């Protein structure tokens, strides 16, 4: 398992999370509509005495999980009324007037609490940080074969219920005008079964039972919570059942980020940076192809890992699928969002200009697709799906949760010389097929072939677009991602704003000085 972190490399002896879990299955749920439909089916099958635990960055109580409902609040409240132990941790969030979700998260908690569940607004983060984990754990005491967990990039909120056609969620959040009234949204969540469900259950329990008070950062927020009768004290959780039995060929390593903060987490006094360490180890193992989809990709510290891997391995290619535009407009909000990605991408391109391939997406109507997925596949051997982005904030500052996977099943489709595995290759192929409008995998398995297929598709689409969109639209949805050069007078203020506020560092000072995760 030289792709996974060992116990010492994880670097957090205060947590009981296993080094990794064997004998699991995982299913990639691509698009919010797929995830939400599966979640409804699983939650509606829960019965009295079962458990439903969830964590999220944002939860909109009125978000419809299916076209005709139920909403998020109705689904979870109904489970609580049936006697299911419903427990949730939502980030307390910043004020709605700053385009965050304080009121939505509070309202979802209130509706579930009224039905007999319990949802806590959790502000145990560094100043300016957030709880970004997106996790649902369903336990069935006495029926462990039914246990299932969902982890990845999809929040239980507006704009997430999009389809493969990418026309957007009818219940949309306001974003950059470039994405239109109903922003198209690309995202991925995993459905996991097997012993890893027990590890993810423990992730929830560590946060729920932590000794640090829920409400940090000042008396004003504490007073507001008191006036609004917010629940500030976690009730005792039901006993943790034994881990589910092994049921498949996947080894899964749970990776997390927690910042170093005061007062410290009891389960991570110096924080935890297994997301950063796990990716670092895997990227250094790359020899042929790094395929990633990410919302940000804007930290030079992260880009340096890719650049070094490209320098050390002349046969290595990097494919990245990112949003065409940041999610915000504005004279002051936009430049800090752009400058980090500009620097990161240019660093990689300077190292290997002919082996770095950055793409963005648009739907068939020509509207850009917002890429919110957080997926990485390396050499079709190791892969990860989670809540974390490729930036310093996700790797050090906010709470994050990712699942890295190694499949015991070899993939016999050529080329096979470096030990490609079934699950990561299937994941990459499923995503690639969608972006290319393909129904088959021909010419998509070999790294050089998939690079040619994606660049050729992007070139044809760009030529059609530059030609006035005349004639039939070529197949595919990908375009070469183009970055501009920011004027010096914008860089003067945008760069420090980006480093301090948009992409802060949550490491202990010793790790910062050493340049380690």
MIMAR-447754 format. One line per 4 residues: number of its first residue (from 1); their letters; for each residue x, y, z of C-alpha. Coordinates in nm, 3 decimals. Each point is the difference from the previous one (the first is absolute). Example, Ala and Ser with C-alpha at 12.3 -4.5 7.8 and 13.67 -1.06 7.14 Angstrom:
2
1) as) 1.230,-0.450,0.780  0.137,0.344,-0.066
END
This chain:
517
1) xxxx) 0.000,0.000,0.000  0.279,0.245,-0.089  -0.267,0.234,-0.136  -0.173,0.040,0.337
5) xxxx) 0.130,0.181,0.306  0.122,-0.230,0.274  -0.088,0.062,0.363  0.306,0.212,0.069
9) xxxx) -0.047,0.204,-0.318  -0.357,0.085,0.101  0.155,0.194,0.288  -0.299,0.015,0.235
13) xxxx) 0.026,-0.256,0.282  -0.288,0.168,0.185  -0.262,-0.129,-0.246  -0.134,-0.356,-0.011
17) xxxx) -0.068,0.010,-0.374  0.149,-0.320,-0.150  0.304,0.036,-0.225  -0.215,-0.138,-0.282
21) xxxx) -0.292,-0.241,-0.040  -0.005,-0.316,-0.213  -0.293,-0.182,-0.161  -0.222,0.286,-0.119
25) xxxx) -0.213,0.096,-0.299  -0.044,0.349,-0.142  -0.225,0.145,-0.267  0.065,0.342,-0.156
29) xxxx) -0.323,0.200,-0.009  0.065,0.252,-0.274  -0.234,0.303,0.011  -0.219,0.119,0.283
33) xxxx) -0.314,-0.156,-0.142  0.159,-0.346,0.022  0.122,0.049,0.355  -0.322,0.156,0.129
37) xxxx) -0.216,-0.275,-0.148  0.215,-0.272,0.159  0.004,0.182,0.333  -0.379,0.025,0.007
41) xxxx) -0.034,-0.374,-0.063  0.246,-0.088,0.276  -0.141,0.243,0.259  -0.360,-0.101,-0.067
45) xxxx) 0.096,-0.362,0.072  0.126,0.085,0.352  -0.215,-0.116,0.287  -0.027,0.062,0.371
49) xxxx) 0.332,-0.047,0.178  0.214,0.070,-0.309  0.245,0.292,-0.013  0.033,0.292,-0.243
53) xxxx) 0.305,0.220,0.058  0.099,0.284,-0.233  0.245,0.290,-0.030  -0.012,0.280,-0.255
57) xxxx) 0.125,0.344,-0.100  -0.348,0.115,-0.097  -0.347,-0.152,0.028  -0.306,0.155,-0.164
61) xxxx) -0.316,-0.139,0.164  -0.214,0.057,-0.311  0.238,-0.161,-0.252  -0.198,-0.270,-0.184
65) xxxx) 0.175,-0.334,-0.010  -0.221,-0.116,-0.286  -0.207,0.205,-0.242  -0.313,-0.041,0.211
69) xxxx) 0.174,-0.019,0.336  0.067,-0.077,0.273  0.210,0.296,0.104  0.313,-0.048,0.210
73) xxxx) -0.189,0.106,0.313  -0.299,-0.224,-0.076  0.223,-0.302,-0.066  0.200,0.028,0.321
77) xxxx) -0.290,0.115,0.217  -0.212,-0.293,-0.119  0.279,-0.238,0.101  0.016,0.160,0.346
81) xxxx) -0.376,-0.039,0.042  0.034,-0.372,-0.078  0.242,-0.041,0.291  0.326,0.027,-0.194
85) xxxx) 0.279,0.168,0.198  0.066,0.304,-0.219  0.308,0.202,0.096  0.162,0.274,-0.208
89) xxxx) 0.291,0.243,0.008  -0.035,0.306,-0.222  0.256,0.274,-0.027  -0.134,0.303,0.188
93) xxxx) 0.104,0.205,-0.307  0.032,0.372,-0.059  -0.290,0.241,-0.044  -0.226,-0.038,-0.304
97) xxxx) 0.071,0.359,-0.106  0.356,-0.114,-0.074  -0.138,-0.271,-0.236  0.033,-0.278,0.256
101) xxxx) -0.263,-0.221,0.163  -0.040,0.072,0.370  -0.380,0.025,-0.011  -0.048,-0.302,-0.231
105) xxxx) 0.212,-0.222,0.224  -0.185,0.122,0.309  -0.341,-0.061,-0.159  0.087,-0.354,-0.107
109) xxxx) 0.111,-0.076,0.354  -0.320,0.144,0.145  -0.225,-0.213,-0.223  0.185,-0.321,0.081
113) xxxx) 0.006,0.082,0.370  -0.377,0.056,-0.001  -0.041,-0.355,-0.132  0.215,-0.153,0.276
117) xxxx) 0.346,0.015,-0.155  0.294,0.215,0.105  0.211,0.229,-0.217  0.282,0.213,0.139
121) xxxx) 0.142,0.315,-0.159  0.374,-0.060,0.024  0.245,0.292,0.003  0.303,-0.192,0.129
125) xxxx) 0.225,0.131,-0.277  0.284,0.247,-0.044  -0.103,0.359,-0.051  -0.109,0.035,-0.361
129) xxxx) -0.029,-0.378,-0.035  -0.289,-0.238,-0.059  -0.115,-0.357,0.049  0.003,-0.125,-0.357
133) xxxx) -0.057,-0.375,0.048  -0.297,-0.151,-0.190  -0.089,-0.330,0.163  -0.311,-0.212,0.066
137) xxxx) 0.030,-0.323,0.201  -0.290,-0.246,0.028  0.033,-0.280,0.257  -0.238,-0.294,0.054
141) xxxx) 0.078,-0.164,0.339  -0.051,-0.374,-0.036  0.002,0.026,-0.383  0.356,0.116,-0.074
145) xxxx) -0.010,-0.121,-0.360  -0.233,0.296,-0.072  0.235,0.265,0.141  0.102,0.263,-0.252
149) xxxx) 0.176,0.337,-0.003  0.013,0.280,-0.254  0.308,0.223,-0.024  0.124,0.240,-0.264
153) xxxx) -0.062,0.348,-0.136  -0.379,0.035,-0.008  -0.173,0.217,0.262  -0.364,-0.042,0.102
157) xxxx) -0.095,0.336,-0.144  -0.112,0.208,-0.297  0.168,-0.030,-0.342  0.123,-0.355,0.062
161) xxxx) -0.285,-0.201,-0.161  0.124,0.016,-0.358  0.000,-0.272,-0.265  0.245,-0.130,-0.261
165) xxxx) -0.147,0.252,-0.249  0.105,0.283,0.236  -0.296,0.234,-0.026  0.036,0.089,0.367
169) xxxx) -0.208,-0.051,0.313  -0.336,0.182,-0.015  0.074,0.110,0.358  0.316,0.197,-0.064
173) xxxx) 0.245,0.205,0.204  0.113,0.336,-0.134  0.339,-0.022,-0.168  0.205,0.181,-0.262
177) xxxx) -0.223,0.122,-0.282  0.207,-0.208,-0.243  -0.182,-0.310,0.126  -0.350,0.134,-0.062
181) xxxx) -0.315,-0.021,0.209  0.035,-0.373,0.073  0.372,-0.075,0.011  0.092,-0.339,-0.151
185) xxxx) 0.175,-0.202,0.272  0.241,-0.295,-0.028  0.067,-0.200,0.317  0.075,-0.348,0.140
189) xxxx) -0.087,-0.189,0.320  0.096,-0.353,0.105  -0.236,-0.264,0.140  0.213,-0.224,0.225
193) xxxx) -0.072,-0.331,0.170  0.212,-0.229,0.215  0.227,0.069,0.298  0.074,0.354,-0.119
197) xxxx) -0.353,0.096,0.111  0.118,-0.060,0.357  0.297,0.232,-0.055  -0.227,0.272,-0.138
201) xxxx) -0.239,-0.050,0.291  0.298,0.058,0.229  0.088,0.319,-0.191  -0.342,0.136,0.089
205) xxxx) 0.023,-0.115,0.361  0.338,0.165,0.052  -0.141,0.337,-0.097  -0.329,-0.048,0.186
209) xxxx) 0.161,-0.095,0.331  0.293,0.244,-0.014  0.049,0.205,0.315  0.043,0.336,-0.176
213) xxxx) -0.310,0.225,0.034  -0.204,0.024,-0.320  -0.010,0.379,-0.018  0.337,0.167,-0.044
217) xxxx) 0.117,0.348,-0.100  -0.180,0.239,0.229  -0.292,0.085,0.226  -0.220,0.144,-0.277
221) xxxx) -0.050,-0.332,-0.177  -0.052,-0.169,0.335  -0.268,0.255,0.090  -0.173,-0.046,-0.336
225) xxxx) -0.009,-0.376,0.047  -0.140,0.045,0.351  -0.277,0.232,-0.124  -0.088,-0.242,-0.280
229) xxxx) 0.000,-0.296,0.241  0.275,-0.182,-0.187  0.097,-0.338,0.140  0.350,0.048,0.142
233) xxxx) 0.040,-0.333,0.176  0.032,-0.331,-0.179  -0.215,-0.280,0.136  0.153,-0.342,0.044
237) xxxx) 0.024,-0.204,-0.317  -0.137,-0.354,-0.021  0.266,-0.273,0.032  0.223,-0.054,-0.301
241) xxxx) -0.080,-0.335,-0.164  0.279,-0.235,-0.112  0.143,0.074,-0.342  -0.196,-0.148,-0.291
245) xxxx) 0.143,-0.324,-0.146  0.236,0.001,-0.295  -0.194,-0.002,-0.327  0.232,0.092,-0.286
249) xxxx) 0.352,0.043,-0.141  0.067,0.364,0.085  0.247,0.132,0.254  -0.112,0.344,0.117
253) xxxx) 0.207,0.251,0.193  -0.190,0.280,0.174  0.190,0.328,-0.037  -0.086,0.315,0.192
257) xxxx) 0.100,0.359,0.062  -0.034,0.170,0.336  0.187,0.323,0.076  0.231,0.069,0.289
261) xxxx) -0.210,0.232,0.218  -0.064,0.119,0.353  -0.166,-0.152,0.189  0.121,-0.318,-0.173
265) xxxx) -0.210,-0.293,-0.116  0.027,-0.288,0.246  0.039,-0.248,-0.286  0.251,0.217,-0.191
269) xxxx) 0.187,0.236,0.236  0.242,0.107,-0.276  -0.261,-0.029,-0.270  -0.001,-0.276,-0.263
273) xxxx) 0.125,0.028,-0.355  -0.040,-0.352,-0.136  -0.169,0.145,-0.312  0.318,0.193,-0.083
277) xxxx) 0.229,-0.286,0.098  -0.205,-0.260,-0.190  -0.002,0.203,-0.320  0.369,0.082,0.034
281) xxxx) 0.094,-0.368,0.025  -0.225,-0.100,-0.290  0.116,0.282,-0.229  0.363,-0.097,0.061
285) xxxx) -0.089,-0.352,-0.118  -0.147,0.126,-0.330  0.174,-0.116,-0.317  -0.254,0.015,-0.284
289) xxxx) -0.316,0.208,0.056  -0.145,0.223,0.271  -0.366,0.067,-0.074  -0.179,0.244,0.227
293) xxxx) -0.319,0.202,0.021  -0.001,0.286,0.245  -0.186,0.315,0.093  0.307,0.212,0.067
297) xxxx) 0.352,-0.138,-0.078  0.151,0.328,0.111  0.283,-0.052,0.251  0.362,0.024,-0.106
301) xxxx) 0.094,-0.244,0.281  -0.225,-0.262,-0.162  0.110,0.089,-0.352  0.363,-0.051,0.102
305) xxxx) -0.078,-0.367,0.073  -0.138,-0.046,-0.351  0.288,0.194,-0.153  0.260,-0.212,0.180
309) xxxx) -0.174,-0.322,-0.104  -0.007,0.120,-0.363  0.369,0.093,0.020  0.101,-0.335,0.149
313) xxxx) -0.205,-0.210,-0.244  0.028,0.103,-0.366  -0.283,-0.236,-0.099  -0.250,0.146,0.248
317) xxxx) -0.301,0.204,-0.118  -0.234,0.214,0.208  -0.366,0.044,-0.099  -0.209,0.239,0.209
321) xxxx) -0.367,0.095,-0.042  -0.086,0.327,0.176  -0.272,0.269,-0.012  0.032,0.255,-0.278
325) xxxx) -0.081,0.286,0.236  0.007,0.046,0.379  -0.336,-0.025,0.170  -0.006,0.374,0.079
329) xxxx) -0.004,0.324,-0.195  0.114,0.333,0.123  0.277,0.249,-0.018  0.147,-0.102,0.334
333) xxxx) -0.111,-0.365,0.031  0.114,-0.118,-0.342  0.378,0.077,-0.015  0.098,-0.197,0.314
337) xxxx) -0.197,-0.296,-0.138  0.183,0.018,-0.332  0.357,0.068,0.105  0.057,-0.323,0.191
341) xxxx) -0.106,-0.219,-0.292  0.197,0.212,-0.246  0.319,-0.053,0.201  -0.058,-0.372,0.063
345) xxxx) -0.080,-0.088,-0.360  0.287,0.206,-0.141  0.243,-0.170,0.240  -0.100,-0.340,-0.137
349) xxxx) 0.003,0.116,-0.360  0.348,0.149,0.031  0.127,-0.335,0.123  -0.154,-0.212,-0.276
353) xxxx) -0.191,0.212,-0.254  -0.080,-0.295,-0.227  -0.110,-0.231,0.284  -0.240,0.223,0.197
357) xxxx) -0.356,0.002,-0.132  -0.254,0.222,0.175  -0.362,-0.005,-0.112  -0.331,0.154,0.095
361) xxxx) -0.354,-0.101,-0.088  -0.316,0.139,-0.157  -0.336,-0.164,-0.069  -0.136,-0.048,-0.350
365) xxxx) -0.176,0.337,0.017  0.333,0.176,0.057  -0.039,0.082,0.371  0.313,-0.068,0.206
369) xxxx) -0.027,-0.287,0.249  0.117,0.068,0.354  0.237,-0.283,0.095  -0.045,-0.065,0.373
373) xxxx) 0.135,-0.357,-0.005  0.307,-0.092,0.204  0.136,-0.309,-0.176  0.354,-0.122,-0.066
377) xxxx) 0.107,-0.317,-0.184  0.370,-0.083,-0.024  0.129,-0.258,-0.250  -0.340,-0.175,0.022
381) xxxx) 0.132,-0.153,0.323  -0.086,0.244,0.283  -0.297,0.232,0.012  -0.168,0.234,0.243
385) xxxx) -0.344,0.162,0.024  -0.074,0.247,0.274  -0.089,0.349,0.118  0.351,0.140,-0.027
389) xxxx) 0.126,0.223,-0.279  0.357,0.028,-0.126  0.086,0.305,0.204  0.169,0.086,0.326
393) xxxx) -0.330,0.083,0.171  -0.133,-0.353,-0.056  0.331,-0.165,0.088  0.062,0.191,0.325
397) xxxx) -0.275,0.240,0.110  -0.359,-0.129,-0.035  -0.136,-0.334,0.108  -0.004,-0.241,-0.297
401) xxxx) -0.070,-0.368,-0.065  0.115,-0.216,-0.290  0.009,-0.371,-0.080  0.304,-0.136,-0.184
405) xxxx) -0.047,-0.337,-0.170  0.223,-0.286,-0.110  -0.177,-0.287,-0.174  0.123,-0.359,0.043
409) xxxx) -0.141,-0.075,-0.348  0.246,0.043,-0.285  -0.129,0.154,-0.320  0.085,-0.217,-0.298
413) xxxx) -0.074,0.262,-0.266  0.323,0.104,-0.171  0.226,0.160,0.096  0.055,-0.209,0.313
417) xxxx) 0.375,0.031,0.058  -0.015,0.222,0.308  -0.276,-0.182,0.190  -0.314,0.200,-0.082
421) xxxx) -0.300,-0.083,0.218  -0.366,-0.034,-0.088  -0.171,0.261,0.220  0.223,0.303,-0.064
425) xxxx) 0.013,-0.070,-0.372  -0.378,-0.038,-0.021  -0.043,0.327,0.190  0.228,0.191,-0.235
429) xxxx) -0.163,-0.153,-0.306  -0.353,0.085,0.119  0.095,0.365,0.047  0.192,0.017,-0.326
433) xxxx) -0.282,-0.155,-0.202  -0.241,0.267,0.121  0.234,0.286,-0.086  0.060,-0.141,-0.349
437) xxxx) -0.363,-0.104,-0.071  0.116,-0.359,-0.042  -0.179,-0.330,0.067  0.312,-0.218,-0.026
441) xxxx) 0.355,-0.010,0.134  0.182,-0.043,-0.331  0.310,0.218,-0.002  -0.048,0.110,0.362
445) xxxx) 0.198,-0.256,0.200  0.364,0.067,-0.092  0.118,0.335,0.150  0.132,0.131,-0.331
449) xxxx) -0.320,-0.100,-0.178  -0.225,0.176,0.251  0.215,0.313,-0.019  -0.040,-0.001,-0.380
453) xxxx) -0.374,-0.065,0.022  -0.060,0.285,0.243  0.223,0.256,-0.172  -0.145,-0.087,-0.342
457) xxxx) -0.356,0.038,0.130  0.083,0.331,0.168  0.170,0.132,-0.316  -0.297,-0.091,-0.221
461) xxxx) -0.246,0.165,0.236  0.211,0.314,0.026  0.033,0.023,-0.380  -0.378,-0.039,-0.035
465) xxxx) -0.053,0.271,0.262  0.255,0.235,-0.160  -0.172,-0.057,-0.335  -0.327,0.142,0.127
469) xxxx) -0.152,-0.332,0.109  -0.109,-0.074,-0.355  -0.088,-0.352,-0.103  -0.057,-0.298,0.228
473) xxxx) 0.161,0.026,0.343  0.289,-0.248,0.030  -0.044,-0.259,0.275  0.143,0.073,0.341
477) xxxx) -0.018,0.259,0.277  0.364,0.084,0.071  0.199,0.306,-0.097  0.359,0.093,0.067
481) xxxx) 0.005,0.209,0.317  0.154,0.338,-0.064  0.153,0.217,0.269  0.083,0.366,-0.044
485) xxxx) 0.269,0.217,0.153  -0.123,0.231,0.272  0.112,0.367,-0.014  0.271,0.089,0.249
489) xxxx) -0.220,0.243,0.189  -0.255,-0.276,0.068  0.269,-0.251,0.094  0.134,0.238,0.265
493) xxxx) -0.310,-0.039,0.215  -0.155,-0.322,-0.136  0.299,-0.223,0.082  0.018,0.082,0.373
497) xxxx) -0.380,-0.017,0.024  0.008,-0.343,-0.162  0.278,-0.128,0.227  -0.145,0.133,0.325
501) xxxx) -0.377,-0.032,-0.045  -0.081,-0.227,-0.293  0.271,-0.263,0.044  0.121,0.025,0.362
505) xxxx) 0.241,-0.233,0.177  -0.129,-0.204,0.295  0.323,-0.185,0.084  0.189,0.033,0.327
509) xxxx) 0.285,0.251,-0.026  0.260,-0.277,0.014  -0.146,-0.172,-0.308  -0.022,0.332,-0.184
513) xxxx) 0.366,0.077,0.067  0.107,-0.347,-0.115  -0.227,0.010,-0.304  -0.159,-0.334,0.094
517) x) -0.360,-0.110,0.028
END
